[in-house]
């Protein structure tokens, strides 16, 4: 089955290194049957759009604001982004923790991204403290219901969800495939209770957190893991190509 592999470059790469990445990456993934989405920093989107023209590689942004225009210095509008990419990561744990984005803000961003025909990749994930208290499901359930508030069925059917346990991001500590599958099954079940089983089965649920070539296959072989959101290992063309070709 086709998987979705998303590269989250975060605040990395220069124009030169990103162009070098593209040159190396394109031939390496030309036979991949998966959906590949690269999310570079904003200023690299036009160059990457040019690089990936006539390839199957898609682009995404790492964030978008919840207004289309106005006096919001430093923010980026989803109405502008849609000319450069089809996807946008929303509610990444770094946005939530470093930039104080609440579920309410995440919800507003999702709704406006959808209005602009961007596909939101909505991130959820618990901290180590929450997991150790055995409260992960309760926490994720609340993140889901608040972040996805007021989304109707046609809207929810367009989103992608990424489960990224905070304790696994950039730490080298991956959730085991079984641990990730268990949580993905919980998310799928939550969606099916809230909407319908049919709809829940259509929504891709990605795993993120120290995904790399060595663990990609076993994570992707789990029933409810439809793809990966990759940070560190997506910066290198050869490493990410190995994941993208899984
Ligand atoms: P990582 O990051 O792969 O470097 O752990 C994943 C993410 O934050 O999306």
Boltz pocket constraint, residues with backbone or C-beta under 6 A from the ligand:
constraints:
  - pocket:
      binder: B
      contacts: [[A, 8], [A, 164], [A, 168], [A, 169], [A, 170], [A, 171], [A, 172], [A, 208], [A, 209], [A, 210], [A, 211], [A, 229], [A, 230], [A, 231], [A, 232], [A, 233]]
      max_distance: 6.0
